[in-house]
């Protein structure tokens, strides 16, 4: 893919400081940290290294990456490393993709309680799948799943949802056999929706009783138990959106499929169209109009506001494993599943190399010297800036 002509970093360099001055009271330290990381990413401010071609001897300086998980430029290598590590955990069965979405009415409450309610979204969506799958009326088996949190829609508005990738089957409740699902059907989405709604709203009640929820601004009235319970009743009267995408192939397709979801950020640089007259224009898919691609223009303040509401709390894990694939029992569960399926583990994918290729002869470039930011910033301005970079620091 060609290098984008406009990046989020360009927008932040041009308008980030003035945006901070106007909205400092509404921004958390984590927001400012993300903005600073994106601006400094792959610049002399983070240091770098001198590379030499193993073939022709050509030399070039590469800048380091910020490695911030919200940076649009830093996800490619992180995704490749993660997918390589997951390759040995795949089963030779079809996989299903199930999405759990929170109602729009919860958006403001979630934004004021990100850590609590994103975690609750993870736990209740996973518990729903595990409970319904164990029911003998449905699958009657213990399953494993991987969940990925996304907080955005294509228009950059707040849209919290979890993507769950699940093998088409599980272990019988006594562990004696593999119970396969239909190749076209996993679990009934209407049942999943009702159970998910019940679990999430019940946990919300408990969080209120424990005094753990925060209510600010327009939500202050919800701090009243009576008002909050009325709010929950309104939520419970709605159908919550859970849908299953068409099943996709076995292990050979899973990694490519996961790559679409695991290490994404709210907007990629390639979706940016223009930035002029304090207005940012970007491409988006309107799923309500048959996934038609459209162009949206918003003010710089609105663009950065939308971008920053997707900054996650420090330490919040956005890719999690549940059930058979939970960290504490994943290895043993996979061994048992493969034994019952009579298959062997797929060969592990080699860890991706961080080498870049020489622009002159395409041979690997090797690091020969680490360079600090002070050394780079003291280089005379007549020195040509590096045209290639490496993600390692």
Helices and strands as residue ranges (DSSP letters): H 8-23, G 24-26, H 29-40, G 44-46, E 48-53, E 59-63, H 75-86, G 87-89, E 95-101, G 104-106, H 107-112, H 114-134, E 141-142, E 144-152, E 158-167, E 169-172, E 178-180, H 189-209, G 217-223, H 225-236, E 242-248, H 251-258, G 269-271, E 272-276, E 279-286, G 287-289, E 292-299, H 300-308, E 319-323, H 330-341, E 365-371, H 373-377
